Amino acid sequence: MSPRAIARLLNDEGVTGPTGGAWLDTTIRGQVARGTGILNNVNYVGVLSWGRCEFIKNPGTGKRVARINPQEKRETVEIPELRIVDDALWNRVKTRQEAVATEIGRDDQGNALNRVHRRRFLLSGVLVCGICGAGYTIMGKDRYGCAGHRNSGTCPNDRTITRQAIERRVLAGLKERLLGADVVAAFVEEMAAVQRREQAEARNRRGDQERALAGIDRKIASILKAVEDGMYSPSLKERLSTLEAERAALATEMDAVKTEAPEMLLPANLPELYRRKVAELESVLGDGDEGMAAMEMIRAMVDRVELSPCPSGAGLEAQLYGDLAAILAACAEAGPKRQQPASGETGCQLSVVAGAGFEPATFRL
């Protein structure tokens, strides 16, 4: 039996897991390198081990990250009274683990799989089950399912959905909201506001540069006056050379960057350009730097997408949470509300759930 099958059987029989909760396949197989899981617990062969890994804080995210220590940094102590498994069985398990790792770590041609550069999808890591809260993860080729149902059998949500279908539904819902008249008007106004801010910042930078240039000119004039008065010295000459170099560099910078640019007009067809970009959103989400940039922009705004079985008995409901939801809900609040699917219909919905002050906007896909 596989670890997953064993975990499901134990949960079905009502056996409590080691930590008091449900059994998972990872409870049994664990991670070989970190020495976790029943199959890797050295206590069973009479060894107490610690220092297998250490946790450091990622300065970028603030989260703790585990780092596996090499063997020389680990501490082990022999405690024979803990032994419940003989060495022969333990070594058979280790041999089998190595064989399995080699087997699943290579493709059909025997080449090592490139797990470091595994492709990331638009909604990877943000899909969760609306019933148990577990992640909706890839179950097969491009198909998502509840990890709680698959790995431990504790969740009744057995509905799956293809990656293409959920991405298409989410993007279609977002595009519909983003193409609303209120959103287009808000986009045009924001573009104008950004342009005004940039012009103001440019004028401020120009003013700062002009004041700095005037200050350097005053210092140069003071040194020249001192030289004319007979106060020449090598240090004055060195200081004068430094100031002249600073002035030349600042003048070059002011000439190269035309901060006092003439007022630029927004294109007359800006609303149409915006609509075209939104309509082409799916086509942009492909390979290449532009596609990755668009994907990361959307992922940064989406906290999670909950998937739950439809009350009608077919399909899945999708509910989006995150910063983007607040924008969409605000736009929907100003426009006409869309109706929920009628009773008995098989259609499902994508709900946009915002924070306090926003009424959730639900529309049928």
C-alpha positions as YAML, in Angstrom:
chain: A
units: angstrom
residues:
- id: 1
  name: MET
  ca: [0.00, 0.00, 0.00]
- id: 2
  name: SER
  ca: [1.17, 3.52, -0.74]
- id: 3
  name: PRO
  ca: [1.56, 6.09, 2.07]
- id: 4
  name: ARG
  ca: [-1.51, 7.87, 0.70]
- id: 5
  name: ALA
  ca: [-3.62, 4.70, 0.80]
- id: 6
  name: ILE
  ca: [-2.44, 3.91, 4.33]
- id: 7
  name: ALA
  ca: [-3.31, 7.43, 5.52]
- id: 8
  name: ARG
  ca: [-6.82, 7.23, 4.03]
- id: 9
  name: LEU
  ca: [-7.39, 3.81, 5.61]
- id: 10
  name: LEU
  ca: [-6.30, 5.01, 9.05]
- id: 11
  name: ASN
  ca: [-8.58, 8.05, 8.79]
- id: 12
  name: ASP
  ca: [-11.50, 5.88, 7.66]
- id: 13
  name: GLU
  ca: [-10.94, 3.63, 10.68]
- id: 14
  name: GLY
  ca: [-10.92, 6.63, 13.03]
- id: 15
  name: VAL
  ca: [-7.29, 6.19, 14.12]
- id: 16
  name: THR
  ca: [-5.89, 9.46, 15.48]
- id: 17
  name: GLY
  ca: [-2.72, 10.79, 13.87]
- id: 18
  name: PRO
  ca: [0.54, 11.30, 15.81]
- id: 19
  name: THR
  ca: [-0.24, 14.97, 16.50]
- id: 20
  name: GLY
  ca: [-3.89, 14.32, 17.36]
- id: 21
  name: GLY
  ca: [-5.27, 15.22, 13.93]
- id: 22
  name: ALA
  ca: [-5.78, 13.39, 10.68]
- id: 23
  name: TRP
  ca: [-3.21, 11.22, 8.95]
- id: 24
  name: LEU
  ca: [-1.49, 12.53, 5.82]
- id: 25
  name: ASP
  ca: [0.69, 10.66, 3.37]
- id: 26
  name: THR
  ca: [3.56, 12.95, 4.41]
- id: 27
  name: THR
  ca: [3.14, 11.75, 8.01]
- id: 28
  name: ILE
  ca: [4.33, 8.36, 6.80]
- id: 29
  name: ARG
  ca: [6.83, 9.09, 4.01]
- id: 30
  name: GLY
  ca: [8.10, 12.45, 5.32]
- id: 31
  name: GLN
  ca: [11.25, 13.99, 3.86]
- id: 32
  name: VAL
  ca: [14.36, 11.82, 3.73]
- id: 33
  name: ALA
  ca: [16.83, 14.72, 3.81]
- id: 34
  name: ARG
  ca: [15.22, 16.28, 6.89]
- id: 35
  name: GLY
  ca: [14.62, 12.97, 8.67]
- id: 36
  name: THR
  ca: [10.89, 13.57, 9.08]
- id: 37
  name: GLY
  ca: [8.04, 11.07, 8.76]
- id: 38
  name: ILE
  ca: [7.68, 7.56, 10.18]
- id: 39
  name: LEU
  ca: [9.92, 6.01, 7.53]
- id: 40
  name: ASN
  ca: [12.80, 8.33, 8.48]
- id: 41
  name: ASN
  ca: [12.49, 8.43, 12.27]
- id: 42
  name: VAL
  ca: [15.89, 7.33, 13.61]
- id: 43
  name: ASN
  ca: [14.39, 6.95, 17.09]
- id: 44
  name: TYR
  ca: [13.06, 3.60, 15.84]
- id: 45
  name: VAL
  ca: [16.63, 2.26, 15.50]
- id: 46
  name: GLY
  ca: [17.77, 3.62, 18.86]
- id: 47
  name: VAL
  ca: [19.29, 6.92, 17.75]
- id: 48
  name: LEU
  ca: [18.45, 10.41, 18.97]
- id: 49
  name: SER
  ca: [19.32, 13.07, 16.41]
- id: 50
  name: TRP
  ca: [19.02, 16.84, 16.39]
- id: 51
  name: GLY
  ca: [20.36, 19.76, 14.39]
- id: 52
  name: ARG
  ca: [19.17, 18.20, 11.12]
- id: 53
  name: CYS
  ca: [18.08, 21.62, 9.89]
- id: 54
  name: GLU
  ca: [18.04, 25.21, 11.02]
- id: 55
  name: PHE
  ca: [15.60, 28.01, 10.36]
- id: 56
  name: ILE
  ca: [16.61, 31.41, 9.10]
- id: 57
  name: LYS
  ca: [14.44, 34.41, 8.30]
- id: 58
  name: ASN
  ca: [14.15, 35.46, 4.68]
- id: 59
  name: PRO
  ca: [14.82, 39.23, 4.73]
- id: 60
  name: GLY
  ca: [12.61, 39.72, 1.68]
- id: 61
  name: THR
  ca: [9.46, 37.98, 2.94]
- id: 62
  name: GLY
  ca: [10.05, 37.92, 6.71]
- id: 63
  name: LYS
  ca: [9.18, 34.19, 6.77]
- id: 64
  name: ARG
  ca: [11.29, 31.46, 8.33]
- id: 65
  name: VAL
  ca: [12.99, 29.17, 5.83]
- id: 66
  name: ALA
  ca: [14.38, 25.73, 6.68]
- id: 67
  name: ARG
  ca: [17.97, 24.96, 5.70]
- id: 68
  name: ILE
  ca: [19.15, 21.33, 5.87]
- id: 69
  name: ASN
  ca: [22.46, 20.97, 7.70]
- id: 70
  name: PRO
  ca: [25.22, 18.68, 6.44]
- id: 71
  name: GLN
  ca: [25.97, 15.52, 8.43]
- id: 72
  name: GLU
  ca: [28.99, 17.06, 10.17]
- id: 73
  name: LYS
  ca: [26.79, 19.74, 11.79]
- id: 74
  name: ARG
  ca: [24.26, 17.27, 13.19]
- id: 75
  name: GLU
  ca: [24.35, 15.73, 16.66]
- id: 76
  name: THR
  ca: [23.47, 12.07, 17.30]
- id: 77
  name: VAL
  ca: [23.40, 9.94, 20.46]
- id: 78
  name: GLU
  ca: [22.91, 6.17, 20.70]
- id: 79
  name: ILE
  ca: [19.92, 5.28, 22.92]
- id: 80
  name: PRO
  ca: [19.37, 1.51, 22.50]
- id: 81
  name: GLU
  ca: [16.22, 1.42, 24.63]
- id: 82
  name: LEU
  ca: [14.39, 3.44, 21.95]
- id: 83
  name: ARG
  ca: [14.93, 0.77, 19.28]
- id: 84
  name: ILE
  ca: [11.82, -0.94, 17.88]
- id: 85
  name: VAL
  ca: [13.16, -1.73, 14.36]
- id: 86
  name: ASP
  ca: [16.22, -3.83, 13.52]
- id: 87
  name: ASP
  ca: [18.99, -2.59, 11.24]
- id: 88
  name: ALA
  ca: [18.15, -5.04, 8.46]
- id: 89
  name: LEU
  ca: [14.62, -3.65, 8.04]
- id: 90
  name: TRP
  ca: [15.82, -0.05, 8.38]
- id: 91
  name: ASN
  ca: [18.45, -0.55, 5.67]
- id: 92
  name: ARG
  ca: [15.90, -2.19, 3.34]
- id: 93
  name: VAL
  ca: [13.71, 0.90, 3.69]
- id: 94
  name: LYS
  ca: [16.64, 3.23, 2.95]
- id: 95
  name: THR
  ca: [17.57, 1.20, -0.13]
- id: 96
  name: ARG
  ca: [14.00, 1.31, -1.37]
- id: 97
  name: GLN
  ca: [13.79, 5.07, -0.83]
- id: 98
  name: GLU
  ca: [16.93, 5.63, -2.88]
- id: 99
  name: ALA
  ca: [15.56, 3.47, -5.69]
- id: 100
  name: VAL
  ca: [12.22, 5.28, -5.71]
- id: 101
  name: ALA
  ca: [13.92, 8.70, -5.65]
- id: 102
  name: THR
  ca: [16.00, 7.72, -8.68]
- id: 103
  name: GLU
  ca: [12.96, 6.28, -10.43]
- id: 104
  name: ILE
  ca: [10.68, 9.31, -10.04]
- id: 105
  name: GLY
  ca: [13.51, 11.78, -10.50]
- id: 106
  name: ARG
  ca: [14.01, 10.94, -14.19]
- id: 107
  name: ASP
  ca: [11.90, 11.22, -17.31]
- id: 108
  name: ASP
  ca: [11.07, 8.58, -19.93]
- id: 109
  name: GLN
  ca: [14.53, 8.93, -21.48]
- id: 110
  name: GLY
  ca: [16.29, 8.51, -18.14]
- id: 111
  name: ASN
  ca: [17.21, 12.18, -17.86]
- id: 112
  name: ALA
  ca: [17.00, 13.93, -14.48]
- id: 113
  name: LEU
  ca: [13.90, 16.07, -14.19]
- id: 114
  name: ASN
  ca: [14.53, 19.80, -13.97]
- id: 115
  name: ARG
  ca: [12.49, 20.56, -10.87]
- id: 116
  name: VAL
  ca: [14.19, 23.92, -10.24]
- id: 117
  name: HIS
  ca: [12.75, 25.44, -13.42]
- id: 118
  name: ARG
  ca: [9.33, 23.85, -13.19]
- id: 119
  name: ARG
  ca: [6.82, 26.07, -14.93]
- id: 120
  name: ARG
  ca: [4.63, 28.25, -12.73]
- id: 121
  name: PHE
  ca: [1.02, 28.71, -13.68]
- id: 122
  name: LEU
  ca: [-1.16, 31.76, -13.18]
- id: 123
  name: LEU
  ca: [-3.07, 30.41, -10.16]
- id: 124
  name: SER
  ca: [-0.43, 28.12, -8.66]
- id: 125
  name: GLY
  ca: [-0.49, 28.35, -4.87]
- id: 126
  name: VAL
  ca: [-3.61, 30.54, -4.64]
- id: 127
  name: LEU
  ca: [-6.32, 27.90, -5.23]
- id: 128
  name: VAL
  ca: [-7.80, 26.52, -2.00]
- id: 129
  name: CYS
  ca: [-10.68, 24.23, -1.13]
- id: 130
  name: GLY
  ca: [-13.71, 26.10, 0.18]
- id: 131
  name: ILE
  ca: [-14.71, 23.09, 2.32]
- id: 132
  name: CYS
  ca: [-11.54, 22.17, 4.24]
- id: 133
  name: GLY
  ca: [-9.11, 24.99, 3.39]
- id: 134
  name: ALA
  ca: [-6.49, 22.68, 1.89]
- id: 135
  name: GLY
  ca: [-4.74, 23.67, -1.31]
- id: 136
  name: TYR
  ca: [-6.16, 22.82, -4.70]
- id: 137
  name: THR
  ca: [-3.11, 21.23, -6.30]
- id: 138
  name: ILE
  ca: [-2.26, 19.50, -9.56]
- id: 139
  name: MET
  ca: [-3.63, 15.93, -9.46]
- id: 140
  name: GLY
  ca: [-2.74, 14.92, -12.99]
- id: 141
  name: LYS
  ca: [-1.90, 16.60, -16.24]
- id: 142
  name: ASP
  ca: [-3.21, 20.17, -15.88]
- id: 143
  name: ARG
  ca: [-6.01, 19.19, -13.48]
- id: 144
  name: TYR
  ca: [-6.53, 20.65, -10.00]
- id: 145
  name: GLY
  ca: [-8.12, 18.85, -7.06]
- id: 146
  name: CYS
  ca: [-8.43, 19.18, -3.27]
- id: 147
  name: ALA
  ca: [-5.25, 17.96, -1.56]
- id: 148
  name: GLY
  ca: [-7.20, 17.21, 1.62]
- id: 149
  name: HIS
  ca: [-9.47, 14.81, -0.23]
- id: 150
  name: ARG
  ca: [-6.63, 13.17, -2.13]
- id: 151
  name: ASN
  ca: [-3.96, 12.88, 0.55]
- id: 152
  name: SER
  ca: [-5.97, 12.03, 3.65]
- id: 153
  name: GLY
  ca: [-9.57, 11.48, 2.54]
- id: 154
  name: THR
  ca: [-10.83, 13.83, 5.27]
- id: 155
  name: CYS
  ca: [-12.52, 16.25, 2.86]
- id: 156
  name: PRO
  ca: [-15.66, 15.27, 0.87]
- id: 157
  name: ASN
  ca: [-14.81, 17.67, -1.96]
- id: 158
  name: ASP
  ca: [-13.94, 15.32, -4.81]
- id: 159
  name: ARG
  ca: [-14.51, 17.87, -7.60]
- id: 160
  name: THR
  ca: [-11.62, 18.58, -9.93]
- id: 161
  name: ILE
  ca: [-11.14, 21.23, -12.59]
- id: 162
  name: THR
  ca: [-8.68, 21.70, -15.40]
- id: 163
  name: ARG
  ca: [-6.08, 24.42, -15.12]
- id: 164
  name: GLN
  ca: [-7.23, 25.96, -18.38]
- id: 165
  name: ALA
  ca: [-10.88, 26.07, -17.23]
- id: 166
  name: ILE
  ca: [-10.26, 27.83, -13.90]
- id: 167
  name: GLU
  ca: [-7.78, 30.27, -15.44]
- id: 168
  name: ARG
  ca: [-10.26, 31.04, -18.22]
- id: 169
  name: ARG
  ca: [-13.11, 31.58, -15.76]
- id: 170
  name: VAL
  ca: [-11.10, 33.86, -13.47]
- id: 171
  name: LEU
  ca: [-9.68, 35.91, -16.34]
- id: 172
  name: ALA
  ca: [-13.06, 36.18, -18.03]
- id: 173
  name: GLY
  ca: [-14.63, 37.46, -14.82]
- id: 174
  name: LEU
  ca: [-11.85, 39.96, -14.25]
- id: 175
  name: LYS
  ca: [-11.97, 41.22, -17.82]
- id: 176
  name: GLU
  ca: [-15.74, 41.70, -17.65]
- id: 177
  name: ARG
  ca: [-15.37, 43.90, -14.59]
- id: 178
  name: LEU
  ca: [-12.32, 45.77, -15.89]
- id: 179
  name: LEU
  ca: [-14.15, 46.68, -19.11]
- id: 180
  name: GLY
  ca: [-16.98, 48.43, -17.28]
- id: 181
  name: ALA
  ca: [-17.54, 52.09, -18.16]
- id: 182
  name: ASP
  ca: [-16.75, 53.22, -14.60]
- id: 183
  name: VAL
  ca: [-13.45, 51.33, -14.59]
- id: 184
  name: VAL
  ca: [-12.39, 52.73, -17.96]
- id: 185
  name: ALA
  ca: [-13.17, 56.27, -16.78]
- id: 186
  name: ALA
  ca: [-11.22, 55.64, -13.56]
- id: 187
  name: PHE
  ca: [-8.27, 54.35, -15.60]
- id: 188
  name: VAL
  ca: [-8.20, 57.47, -17.81]
- id: 189
  name: GLU
  ca: [-8.42, 59.74, -14.76]
- id: 190
  name: GLU
  ca: [-5.64, 57.84, -13.01]
- id: 191
  name: MET
  ca: [-3.43, 58.14, -16.10]
- id: 192
  name: ALA
  ca: [-4.00, 61.89, -16.11]
- id: 193
  name: ALA
  ca: [-3.26, 62.07, -12.37]
- id: 194
  name: VAL
  ca: [-0.05, 60.08, -12.82]
- id: 195
  name: GLN
  ca: [1.03, 62.42, -15.61]
- id: 196
  name: ARG
  ca: [0.35, 65.46, -13.42]
- id: 197
  name: ARG
  ca: [2.38, 63.93, -10.58]
- id: 198
  name: GLU
  ca: [5.26, 63.14, -12.92]
- id: 199
  name: GLN
  ca: [5.24, 66.70, -14.29]
- id: 200
  name: ALA
  ca: [5.24, 68.11, -10.75]
- id: 201
  name: GLU
  ca: [8.09, 65.81, -9.70]
- id: 202
  name: ALA
  ca: [10.02, 66.79, -12.83]
- id: 203
  name: ARG
  ca: [9.64, 70.49, -12.01]
- id: 204
  name: ASN
  ca: [10.75, 69.85, -8.44]
- id: 205
  name: ARG
  ca: [13.82, 67.94, -9.62]
- id: 206
  name: ARG
  ca: [14.65, 70.75, -12.03]
- id: 207
  name: GLY
  ca: [14.35, 73.28, -9.23]
- id: 208
  name: ASP
  ca: [16.61, 71.22, -6.95]
- id: 209
  name: GLN
  ca: [19.21, 70.93, -9.71]
- id: 210
  name: GLU
  ca: [19.12, 74.65, -10.46]
- id: 211
  name: ARG
  ca: [19.55, 75.49, -6.77]
- id: 212
  name: ALA
  ca: [22.47, 73.06, -6.51]
- id: 213
  name: LEU
  ca: [24.07, 74.58, -9.60]
- id: 214
  name: ALA
  ca: [23.68, 78.09, -8.19]
- id: 215
  name: GLY
  ca: [25.30, 76.97, -4.92]
- id: 216
  name: ILE
  ca: [28.30, 75.55, -6.76]
- id: 217
  name: ASP
  ca: [28.65, 78.80, -8.78]
- id: 218
  name: ARG
  ca: [28.68, 80.82, -5.55]
- id: 219
  name: LYS
  ca: [31.43, 78.63, -4.08]
- id: 220
  name: ILE
  ca: [33.52, 78.89, -7.26]
- id: 221
  name: ALA
  ca: [33.09, 82.69, -7.26]
- id: 222
  name: SER
  ca: [34.20, 82.85, -3.63]
- id: 223
  name: ILE
  ca: [37.38, 80.86, -4.39]
- id: 224
  name: LEU
  ca: [38.18, 83.02, -7.42]
- id: 225
  name: LYS
  ca: [37.70, 86.15, -5.29]
- id: 226
  name: ALA
  ca: [40.06, 84.75, -2.68]
- id: 227
  name: VAL
  ca: [42.70, 84.02, -5.34]
- id: 228
  name: GLU
  ca: [42.37, 87.57, -6.70]
- id: 229
  name: ASP
  ca: [42.93, 88.85, -3.16]
- id: 230
  name: GLY
  ca: [46.22, 86.97, -2.95]
- id: 231
  name: MET
  ca: [45.04, 84.01, -0.88]
- id: 232
  name: TYR
  ca: [46.10, 81.34, -3.38]
- id: 233
  name: SER
  ca: [47.10, 77.93, -1.99]
- id: 234
  name: PRO
  ca: [47.30, 74.35, -3.33]
- id: 235
  name: SER
  ca: [44.22, 73.37, -1.28]
- id: 236
  name: LEU
  ca: [42.18, 76.18, -2.90]
- id: 237
  name: LYS
  ca: [43.26, 74.97, -6.31]
- id: 238
  name: GLU
  ca: [42.23, 71.39, -5.47]
- id: 239
  name: ARG
  ca: [38.87, 72.57, -4.11]
- id: 240
  name: LEU
  ca: [38.26, 74.67, -7.24]
- id: 241
  name: SER
  ca: [38.96, 71.67, -9.48]
- id: 242
  name: THR
  ca: [36.53, 69.53, -7.47]
- id: 243
  name: LEU
  ca: [33.75, 72.15, -7.70]
- id: 244
  name: GLU
  ca: [34.27, 72.62, -11.43]
- id: 245
  name: ALA
  ca: [34.03, 68.85, -11.94]
- id: 246
  name: GLU
  ca: [30.78, 68.74, -9.90]
- id: 247
  name: ARG
  ca: [29.37, 71.64, -11.92]
- id: 248
  name: ALA
  ca: [30.22, 69.99, -15.24]
- id: 249
  name: ALA
  ca: [28.60, 66.70, -14.14]
- id: 250
  name: LEU
  ca: [25.44, 68.46, -12.92]
- id: 251
  name: ALA
  ca: [25.17, 70.53, -16.11]
- id: 252
  name: THR
  ca: [25.54, 67.39, -18.23]
- id: 253
  name: GLU
  ca: [22.82, 65.64, -16.20]
- id: 254
  name: MET
  ca: [20.46, 68.59, -16.63]
- id: 255
  name: ASP
  ca: [21.05, 68.64, -20.38]
- id: 256
  name: ALA
  ca: [20.59, 64.89, -20.77]
- id: 257
  name: VAL
  ca: [17.38, 64.69, -18.75]
- id: 258
  name: LYS
  ca: [14.86, 67.18, -20.03]
- id: 259
  name: THR
  ca: [12.98, 67.46, -16.79]
- id: 260
  name: GLU
  ca: [11.24, 70.61, -17.89]
- id: 261
  name: ALA
  ca: [9.41, 68.68, -20.64]
- id: 262
  name: PRO
  ca: [6.44, 70.32, -22.36]
- id: 263
  name: GLU
  ca: [3.00, 69.30, -21.17]
- id: 264
  name: MET
  ca: [2.15, 66.04, -22.93]
- id: 265
  name: LEU
  ca: [-1.36, 65.21, -24.04]
- id: 266
  name: LEU
  ca: [-2.88, 61.80, -23.42]
- id: 267
  name: PRO
  ca: [-3.84, 60.03, -26.65]
- id: 268
  name: ALA
  ca: [-7.43, 60.66, -27.68]
- id: 269
  name: ASN
  ca: [-8.04, 56.93, -28.07]
- id: 270
  name: LEU
  ca: [-6.72, 56.06, -24.59]
- id: 271
  name: PRO
  ca: [-10.02, 54.36, -23.53]
- id: 272
  name: GLU
  ca: [-9.88, 52.18, -26.64]
- id: 273
  name: LEU
  ca: [-6.23, 51.34, -25.99]
- id: 274
  name: TYR
  ca: [-7.14, 50.30, -22.45]
- id: 275
  name: ARG
  ca: [-10.00, 48.09, -23.65]
- id: 276
  name: ARG
  ca: [-7.73, 46.46, -26.20]
- id: 277
  name: LYS
  ca: [-5.09, 45.66, -23.59]
- id: 278
  name: VAL
  ca: [-7.65, 44.14, -21.23]
- id: 279
  name: ALA
  ca: [-9.18, 42.10, -24.05]
- id: 280
  name: GLU
  ca: [-5.71, 40.78, -24.91]
- id: 281
  name: LEU
  ca: [-4.94, 39.84, -21.30]
- id: 282
  name: GLU
  ca: [-5.04, 36.09, -21.90]
- id: 283
  name: SER
  ca: [-2.79, 36.28, -24.96]
- id: 284
  name: VAL
  ca: [-0.18, 38.26, -22.99]
- id: 285
  name: LEU
  ca: [-0.03, 35.56, -20.31]
- id: 286
  name: GLY
  ca: [2.35, 33.36, -22.25]
- id: 287
  name: ASP
  ca: [6.04, 32.72, -22.39]
- id: 288
  name: GLY
  ca: [8.66, 35.43, -22.33]
- id: 289
  name: ASP
  ca: [9.43, 38.33, -20.02]
- id: 290
  name: GLU
  ca: [6.21, 40.22, -20.83]
- id: 291
  name: GLY
  ca: [4.06, 37.21, -20.04]
- id: 292
  name: MET
  ca: [5.87, 36.53, -16.76]
- id: 293
  name: ALA
  ca: [5.57, 40.18, -15.76]
- id: 294
  name: ALA
  ca: [1.80, 40.15, -16.43]
- id: 295
  name: MET
  ca: [1.43, 36.89, -14.50]
- id: 296
  name: GLU
  ca: [3.31, 38.18, -11.47]
- id: 297
  name: MET
  ca: [1.27, 41.40, -11.50]
- id: 298
  name: ILE
  ca: [-2.00, 39.47, -11.31]
- id: 299
  name: ARG
  ca: [-0.68, 36.98, -8.75]
- id: 300
  name: ALA
  ca: [0.50, 39.83, -6.49]
- id: 301
  name: MET
  ca: [-3.06, 41.19, -6.34]
- id: 302
  name: VAL
  ca: [-4.83, 37.86, -5.73]
- id: 303
  name: ASP
  ca: [-4.71, 36.47, -2.21]
- id: 304
  name: ARG
  ca: [-6.59, 33.25, -2.87]
- id: 305
  name: VAL
  ca: [-9.35, 31.67, -4.98]
- id: 306
  name: GLU
  ca: [-11.68, 29.35, -3.08]
- id: 307
  name: LEU
  ca: [-13.26, 26.44, -4.98]
- id: 308
  name: SER
  ca: [-16.40, 24.78, -3.61]
- id: 309
  name: PRO
  ca: [-18.91, 22.31, -5.09]
- id: 310
  name: CYS
  ca: [-21.93, 24.02, -6.65]
- id: 311
  name: PRO
  ca: [-25.17, 23.55, -4.69]
- id: 312
  name: SER
  ca: [-26.75, 22.35, -7.93]
- id: 313
  name: GLY
  ca: [-24.52, 19.29, -7.79]
- id: 314
  name: ALA
  ca: [-22.33, 19.94, -10.83]
- id: 315
  name: GLY
  ca: [-19.21, 22.03, -11.26]
- id: 316
  name: LEU
  ca: [-17.36, 24.32, -8.89]
- id: 317
  name: GLU
  ca: [-17.95, 27.80, -7.54]
- id: 318
  name: ALA
  ca: [-14.96, 30.14, -7.51]
- id: 319
  name: GLN
  ca: [-14.58, 32.98, -5.01]
- id: 320
  name: LEU
  ca: [-11.70, 35.44, -5.31]
- id: 321
  name: TYR
  ca: [-10.09, 37.24, -2.37]
- id: 322
  name: GLY
  ca: [-7.36, 39.87, -2.47]
- id: 323
  name: ASP
  ca: [-6.37, 43.45, -3.23]
- id: 324
  name: LEU
  ca: [-7.72, 43.17, -6.75]
- id: 325
  name: ALA
  ca: [-11.06, 42.14, -5.31]
- id: 326
  name: ALA
  ca: [-11.41, 45.49, -3.55]
- id: 327
  name: ILE
  ca: [-10.97, 47.33, -6.86]
- id: 328
  name: LEU
  ca: [-13.41, 45.09, -8.68]
- id: 329
  name: ALA
  ca: [-15.99, 45.20, -5.91]
- id: 330
  name: ALA
  ca: [-15.79, 49.00, -5.76]
- id: 331
  name: CYS
  ca: [-16.45, 49.19, -9.49]
- id: 332
  name: ALA
  ca: [-19.28, 46.68, -9.26]
- id: 333
  name: GLU
  ca: [-20.84, 48.59, -6.38]
- id: 334
  name: ALA
  ca: [-21.24, 51.64, -8.59]
- id: 335
  name: GLY
  ca: [-22.76, 49.67, -11.45]
- id: 336
  name: PRO
  ca: [-25.75, 47.36, -11.87]
- id: 337
  name: LYS
  ca: [-25.71, 44.23, -9.73]
- id: 338
  name: ARG
  ca: [-25.60, 40.87, -11.47]
- id: 339
  name: GLN
  ca: [-27.97, 38.11, -10.46]
- id: 340
  name: GLN
  ca: [-27.01, 34.82, -8.87]
- id: 341
  name: PRO
  ca: [-27.61, 31.66, -10.93]
- id: 342
  name: ALA
  ca: [-31.27, 30.71, -10.81]
- id: 343
  name: SER
  ca: [-32.35, 27.82, -8.62]
- id: 344
  name: GLY
  ca: [-31.79, 24.47, -10.28]
- id: 345
  name: GLU
  ca: [-29.37, 25.77, -12.88]
- id: 346
  name: THR
  ca: [-26.01, 24.05, -13.27]
- id: 347
  name: GLY
  ca: [-24.06, 27.25, -13.86]
- id: 348
  name: CYS
  ca: [-21.55, 28.31, -11.23]
- id: 349
  name: GLN
  ca: [-20.24, 31.68, -10.20]
- id: 350
  name: LEU
  ca: [-17.12, 33.66, -9.45]
- id: 351
  name: SER
  ca: [-17.66, 35.83, -6.37]
- id: 352
  name: VAL
  ca: [-15.42, 38.81, -5.71]
- id: 353
  name: VAL
  ca: [-15.02, 39.29, -1.96]
- id: 354
  name: ALA
  ca: [-13.58, 42.59, -0.79]
- id: 355
  name: GLY
  ca: [-12.72, 44.01, 2.59]
- id: 356
  name: ALA
  ca: [-14.81, 46.10, 4.95]
- id: 357
  name: GLY
  ca: [-16.92, 48.71, 3.21]
- id: 358
  name: PHE
  ca: [-17.34, 46.76, -0.03]
- id: 359
  name: GLU
  ca: [-20.39, 44.71, -0.89]
- id: 360
  name: PRO
  ca: [-19.33, 41.37, -2.44]
- id: 361
  name: ALA
  ca: [-20.15, 41.37, -6.14]
- id: 362
  name: THR
  ca: [-21.20, 37.99, -7.55]
- id: 363
  name: PHE
  ca: [-21.68, 37.25, -11.21]
- id: 364
  name: ARG
  ca: [-22.33, 34.14, -13.20]
- id: 365
  name: LEU
  ca: [-19.71, 32.72, -15.55]
...
